[in-house]
Amino acid sequence: MIKKLMESIRQYKKASILAPVLVLVEVAMEIIIPLVMAELIDKGIDQGHMPSVIKFGIILLIAAMISLLFGALAGKYAAIASSGFARNLRHDMYYKIQEYSFANIDKFSTASIVTRLTTDVTNLQMAYQMIIRMAVRCPFMLVFALIASFSIDANLSFVFLVAIPILGFGLLFIANHVHPIFERVFRTYDKLNRVVQENLRGIRVVKSFTREDHEIEKFESISNTIYKDFSKAEKILAFNMPLMQFSMYACMLIVSWLGARAIVACGGDAALGLSTGEFMSLITYATQILMSLMAVSMVFVMIIISRASAERIYEILVEESTLHNGENPIYQVKDGSISFENVTFSYSEKNEKPVLDHINLKILSGQTIGILGGTGSSKSSLVQLIPRLYDVTEGRVTVGGVDVREYDIESLRNQVAMVLQKNELFSGTIKDNLRWGNENATDDEILHACQLACADEFVSSFPQGYDTYIEQGGTNVSGGQKQRLCIARALLKKPKILILDDSTSAVDTKTDAMIRKAFREEIPDTTKIIIAQRVSSVQDADQILVMDDGKLAACGTHEELLQSCKIYQEVYYSQNKGGAQDE
């Protein structure tokens, strides 16, 4: 895991190396300062020798300035390295997500992915900064201070060796009990993000049904769960500080007591025992050792928190898409012919019943195909197999006489334009959104596509026309307008296959008929597959497929199905009750 995460450091390796190197210089100066202070006291102040006072005073000043300078530089490079590391992590995760299939995204959920890109990366950034600075500084400070203290008085320094294992066992106990809680907390964060996203996305529905109180209760319930888990974790972590303080003050008291007695016993003569200057140095080293231990515990706590985040980020980075190109992918799609050969499909291996069950179907290039069926009849699942948004469980789907799994995925999808059931527009101008279909599309091509999709009539009425800004999610246009813009966007791809997944449900039947007429006249060579709820939207199709419970119940023209298919008859007559039909 660590190796995989460290791959995201890349161009920030220099800063990541410089930070600990500069810290080592800072530590060296801080170790030298007490030794110089001892000389200053023993050879200068105690003996009243001013040249020694000036000499060691200047050395102290220089050492302090070097320590401050290198400490500041270490902080600067640690900040650069950690923020750069976080930037690259987000970049790598986001790029990895773009490679995911729908199945991969379904596995993690959108809310969980957002949490990992934000909260988890921030946790890892803070931990990394502490590791390359504090986690380097503290052990070196601890070791060098111990060496220096042992060189002054070995007997007194043994006190520190007693404190270290006590603290070590305490930290291990805390880590074992806290890490599972933080893992649970971050999973709850995912739920919180999901609730917030759902609420904001469906805020109009929430208000129309006056369900604000229900949503608040749901939010508070999850917030309380996070609060309880965090409180429990923090209560355990709280033992860290008293343990540190107890060890620190106990060591200081013992060193002060024994050191004072040693000075009195030898009369402050370093040759016989412990001098005043050495005692002051020892106190300083004791402080450095204990502060290092305290800092180590802080780093340790941060690593505990970030470990759960690191594991979640690692899951994203190592997840492999369920869809892959073959060894020698095909980059050219011959035509828009489609064939389903004994196709069975399930979204998950755990599903006992397949979503599609033994579908056999042939569609000629340039044909218009209508698909009807009740809710849950797997109409959308059927067409999602064509651009290989999912792979079949059994059988095969061919486009242009070639199995879709043999195509280069990008090349295949460039030739299959799909207007999904959930129409999405992105923040930006209408032109920006339309150029998702073809980034090099000219203004004339955009205009023509909009005319075919019957979108030009309302776009032209906007004060800024095609430069009108679309708000996030397309909230400033109606459902029907959004559908027509999405159809225009798909047409700009100039695909060999055009799939409309219930994409005209929000437009009136007259506009629907005009769009279909434009398709027949303007793109006769494009295979058109139209999923619809209205019979009028598909009755002039070359073939109409009737889906029922994941199976192909019937296939034929409008007239044929009226004679032979009971499901089609029921839908047709229910929509044309009394002979009235929307115009």
N, C-alpha and C positions, 0 to 999 in steps of 0.2 A: 504493500500500500504506500509506504513512505517513498519508495523509488518512483512510483507512478506520479505521486503528487509533486515530487521534486522536479519532474520534467517540465513543470510549468514555471520554473524560475527563469530559465533561458537567459535573456539579455541582462537580467539582474544578478547574474552570478558574481560579477565584479563587486557590486555593492554588498552582496551577501558575504563575500570574503573579507572586504575591507572593514566592515562593521566589527566583527570579532577581533581582527588584527589590531584595530585602533583601541578596542576595549582592553586588550592585553597590555598595551602601552599605558593606558590609564591605570590599570591594576598595578603595574610595576611601580608607577609613581606613588600610588597610595600605599604601597608596601614600604617604599623607601622613606616616605615622610616621617613615620614614627621612629625609624632608626636615626634619622637626622635630628629629630626632636630630642631623643635620648642624649645624643652628643652635645646638642645645644645646652641642655640642662646640666649634664655632668661636667663638661669641659668649659662651658661658658658661664652660665648663670651661677651655679654653685661655687665656682672658683673666682667669679667676678672678673673673668678674662674677656674684655670687650672685643678684641679682634676675633676670637672664636665665636662670640655672639653674632657679630656682623657676618662672618664667613658662613656659619651654619644658617643664619637668618636668610641670606641671599639664596643659598641652596634650597632652603625650604620654599621660598617664594617662586623660584624657577620651577621646582618640582610641582608645586600647586598649580602654576600657570599651564604647564605641560599637561597635567592631569585634566584640568578644566577644558583645554583646547581639544584634546583627543577624545574626551568624554562627549563634547558637543558634536564633533565630527562623527563619532560612533553613532550617536542618536540620529544625526542627519541621514547617514547611509543605511541605518537600520529601518528608518521610515521609508526611504526610497525602495529598499529591497522588499519590505513587507507589502507596501501598497502596489508595487509592480507585480509581486507574486499573486496578490488577490486579483489584479487586473487580468493577468494571464489565465488564472483559474477560471474566472467568469468567461473569458474568451473561449477557452478549451471546452468548458461545459456547454456553452451556447452552441458552438460549432458541432459538438457531439450530438446535441439534441436535434439539430437540423438534419442529421443523418438517420434519426430514429424513424421507425415505421409507426403506424398508428398503434400497433400492438405494444411497442415499447412505451409509448406515451401513456397508453391505458394502464400499463403496469405501475408507473410512478405517480400518476395523476398530476394535473397542471399545478395545483396548489403546492404539492410537495416539491416540484421542480423550482417554483418561485422561491420557496423557503431556502432551498439549497443554494440558489444563485445569490441570495441576499444575506440572511442571518448566518448561515453556515460558513460562507466565505469570509464574512466579517470576523467571526470567531477564529477562523484559521489564520487570518491576517494578523490579529492581535497576538495569537500564540506564536506565530513565526517571528514577529518582531521581538518578543520576549526571549525566544530561543536563541536568536543570533546575537542578542545583547546580554540580557540578564543570565541566561543559561550558560553563557560562556564566562561572563564576569564572575558569577558567584562561585563556581567550582575552583577557578584559578585563584580568586581572592581567598577562598577557604584554605586551599592547599598551601599557598605562599605565606598566608598569615600564620598557619599552623607551624610551618617550617621556621619562620621568624620567631614565633613565640617559644618553640622548643629550643632554639638557639640561645634564647635569653634565660629560660628556666624550664627544664624538661618536666620537673615534678609538678609545678603549677599547671603546665599545659595539658597534663593528663586529664584534667577536669573536662576539657573540651571533647576528648575522645569518648568520654562516658555519655555526654549529651547527644552526640551525633547518632548512635544507634537507637536511642530512645525516640528521637525525632523521626528517624527513618521508619521504624515500626508504626509510629503514629500516622505518618503520611500514607503508608501502604494500606492501613486499615481504612482510612478515609476514602482513598481511591477506589477500593473494592466495593464500598457501599454507595458511593456517589455516582459512579459512571453509569450504572443501569438506570438511575433516575433521570439523568440528562438525556439518555437515549429516548426515554419515554416522553420527556418534555418536548424534544424536537419533533417527534411524531405528532404530538398534540398541536404544535405550531402549524403543522401541515393542515390539520383540521380547522384551525382558526383562520388560516389564509383562505381555505375553501369556503368557509361560511361568509367571510367578508367579500370575496369575489362574487359569490352567488347573490349576495344581498345587493351589491352595487350594480351588477349586471341586470338583475331583475327588480330594480328599485321601483319601476313603474307598476309592476305587478303587486309588489309589497304594499304600495300605497293604495292601489285600487281595491285591494282586499282588506285594507286596514290591518295588516299583519305586523305592524311595527313592534308591538309588544312581544309577539312571538319571536321575532328575529332578535330582539334585545335579550330575551331570556336565553335563547340558544347561544348568543355571543357570550353572555355572562357565565353560562354553564361551562363553556370551554375555557374562558378566562380564569374562572375559579379553579379548574383542574390544573392549569399551568401554575397558578399561584400556590396551590397546595404542594405540587411537586417541587417547585422552586424553593418553597419554604422548607420542605423536608430536606432537600439537598443542602441548602444554606445552613440549616441547623447542624448538620453533620460537619460541613466545612468550617463552621464557627469554632469547633474544637481545635482547629489548626492554630488560631491565634493565641488562646490561653496556653496551649502546649508550648508554643514558641516563647511566649513571655515568661512562663515558668522556668524553662530551660535557660533563657537569657539572664534573668535576674538571679537565679540560683548560681549560675556560673560566675556572674559578676561579684556576688556576695562572697563566694568561696575564694575567688582570686584576690579580691580586695582584702579579705581577712588574712589569708595565708601570706599574701605579698607584704602587707603592713607588718606582720610578725617577722618576716624574713629581713625586712629593712631595719627594724629595731634590733634584731639579733646580731646583725653584722655592722651596725652603725652606718648603714648607707654606703659601705665600701664594696664596689663591684668585685674586687678581687676575693673578698671573703664570702660574698653572697649576692645580694640584690641591691643595686643602686636606685636612687630616686628616679633618675632618668629612665632606667630599664623598666622600673615599675610602671611609669607613665606609658611607655611604649607597649608594655604588656597589656595594660588596660585598653589602649587603642586597638591592639590586635584582637583582644577579646571582643570588643565591640564589632570590629570588622568580621570576625568569624561568625558571631551570632547574627549580625545583620545579613551576612551571606546566607546563613541557614534560613533566615526568615524569607529572604528573597527567593531562595530555592523553593520554599513551600508555596509562595505566591505563583511562581512559574509552574509548579506542579499542579496547583489548582486549575490554572488556565489550560494546561495540557489536558487535564481530565475533562474539562468542558469541551475543548476543541476536538478531543478524540472522537466523540460521537459525531461531530460535524465532519471531521476528516473521513470517517467511514461512510457517511452519506454522500459526500462529494465523490469519493472513490467509486461508489456504486454507479454513479452517473458516467464517470470517465471510462469504466471498463465494460459497461453495458454495450453489447454488440447488437446492431440492428438485425431484426429477424429477416430483413430483405437484403440480398446481396446480388451483385452482378456475377454472371458466370465467368468461367476462365477466358472465354473468347466471345465477349458480348457483341451483339449485332446492333449497329447504329442507325440503320435505315429501315423505316417502316414502309413496306411496299404499298399497301392500300388500307382502306378502312374495313375490310371484311373481318368478322368476328365469329369465333366458334367456341362453344362450351361442350366439352366432351366428358360426359359422365362426372360432372363436377359436384363434389361434396365439400362443404366448408363449415368450420366452427371457429369462433373467435378465441376459444380456449380449449386446450386438451381436456380440461376438467368437465366441459359441457357434455352431458350424456347424449343430448339430442342435437344433431347438426342444424345450423342455421339454414343452409341450403342442402338439399338432398337429391343427388343424382340428376343434375340438370344437363339436358342435351339440347343444344340450340345452334342454329346456323343463321348468320346475318350477312347479307351480301353488301359489298362496298357501295355507298351512296344511298342505301335504303333508309327509310324513316321508320323507326320502331317505337311503338307505344307500349308502356308497361302500366298495368292496373293491378290493384290488389289492396286488401284491407291493411290496417295498421298491424305491423308485426309480421307481414307476409314475406319480408326479406327482399324487398325491391331494391333498396339502397345497397344492401350487401352484395347483390348480384352485380350491379354496375361498378362497385368499388374494386372488383377483381380485374376489371379490364385495364385500368392504368396501373395495376399492381399496387394498390394501396394496402392490400392484404394478399397473401398467397393462399392458393387452394389447399385444402386438406387432402383431397383425393381428386384424381382426374387432371385435366389441364384446360387452360384457356388460351386460345390462339388469336393473334391479331396479324392480319396480312399473311396468314398461313404459318406463322411462327409462334411457338410457345412464348408467352410473355416473360417467362423466367430466363429466356435466352437473350432478351434485349438488354441493352444498356438502359437502366432505369430512367435516367434523365431524358434520353432520346425518345423512349416510349411515351413518357408523360408530356413531352413537348408536342406529340402528335395526338394526344387525347386531352381535349379540353373538357373540364368537368365543372359544372356549376352545382355546388353541393347544396344539400338541404338547408344548412345554416349558411346564409349568405354573409360574407364578411367584407366590409370595407375598412380601409386603414386610414389613419390620420394623414392628411395631405390633400392636395387638390384633386378634382375629378380626373384631370389629365394624368396625374401621378398614379392614381388607382387603376386607370385604364391601361397604362403602360406596363402593368404587371403582366398583361398578356403578351406584350411585345415592347420591350424597352426602347426599341428604335422606331417605333411607329410614328408616322408623320401626322400632322394635324388633320390632313385629308382622310387618312386611314381611320383615325379616331372618329371623325365625323361620320364616315360611312358605316362603321361598326355600330355606332349609336343610332343611326337611322334604321339599320336592320333590326336592332333590338327595341325600337320605338322609344329610345331614351332621349333623342335629340330634341323632341318637342318640349320636354320639361327643363332640360339643361339650358336650352336657349333662353328660357324665360327667367333664369337667374340673372341678377345684375352683373355678376362677374363671369357668367357662362361656364366654360370648361375650366376656368381658373378658380371656381368656387371651392372653398375649403371644406373638406369633409371632416367632421368631428370624429373622435374615437368611436369605433363601432358603427359609424354612419347614422348617428342619432339625429342629425339635422335633415335627413331625407326619409320619406315614407317607405314602408315595406315594399310596395310595388316599384317605386323608383330605385330602391336598392337592388331588387331582383333584375331590373332591366340593365342597370349599370354592370352588374356581374355577368350578365349574358353578353353584353358588348365587350367586356374584358376577355371573356372566353373566345369570342369570335376573332379578336385581334391576333390570337395565336395561329390562325389559319390552320386549324387542325384537320386531320383525316377523320377523326371521330369526335363528335360533340355530344356530351351527355348533360341533360337537364334533369336534375333530381328534384322534382316538385318545385321547379324554379319559376313557375308562372302562377303560383297559387294566389299571390297577392295582387294580380292584375285582373282587370275585367275581361270578359270573354271576347269582346271586340278587339282589344289590344293583343290578347292571346292569339287570336286568329290572324291578325296582321303580322305578328312575329313568325308564325308558322308559314304564312304565305311568303315572307321574305326569305326564309330558309329554303323553301322549295325552289324559288326563282334564282337566288343569289349563290347558294352553295349546294348545288345538286349532287356534286361528287362526294360531299362529306356525309359520312354515316351519322345519322341523328337518332339518338335514343332519348325519348321523353318519358319520364315518370310523372304521372299526373293523377289527381283525384277526380277530375272531371272527364267524362267520356268525350265531351266535345273537343278536348285538347288533343285527343289521340285518334279519333274515329276516321280521319283521313290518312292514317299511317299505312305503310305497306304491309306491316304485320303488327298485331297487338298481342302482347303476352299477358296472360292472366296468372298472377302469382297467388298462391294460397298455402300458408303454413310452410314456407320454405321450398315448395314444389311448384313446378310449372304445370298449372292446372289445364291450360288451353292455349292455343296459338292459332291465329288466323286473322282475316280481315274483319272489319266491323260487321259486314253482312253475314259472314260465316259464323262469327261468335254469337250474333243475335239468334241464329238458328240452333246452335249446338251447345253453347256454354251457359249453364244456369246462373253462375256467379255474375257473368257479364250482363245477362238479361236483368238480374235484380238491380245491379248498379245503374244500368241504362234507364230502366223504367222508373226507378226511384228519383233520378235526377230530371226526368222529363214527365213528371206526374202532371196529368191534365193537359199534356202537350205543350206546356209552357217551358220555355228555355231562355236563359239570359241572353241578352243581345248586347 
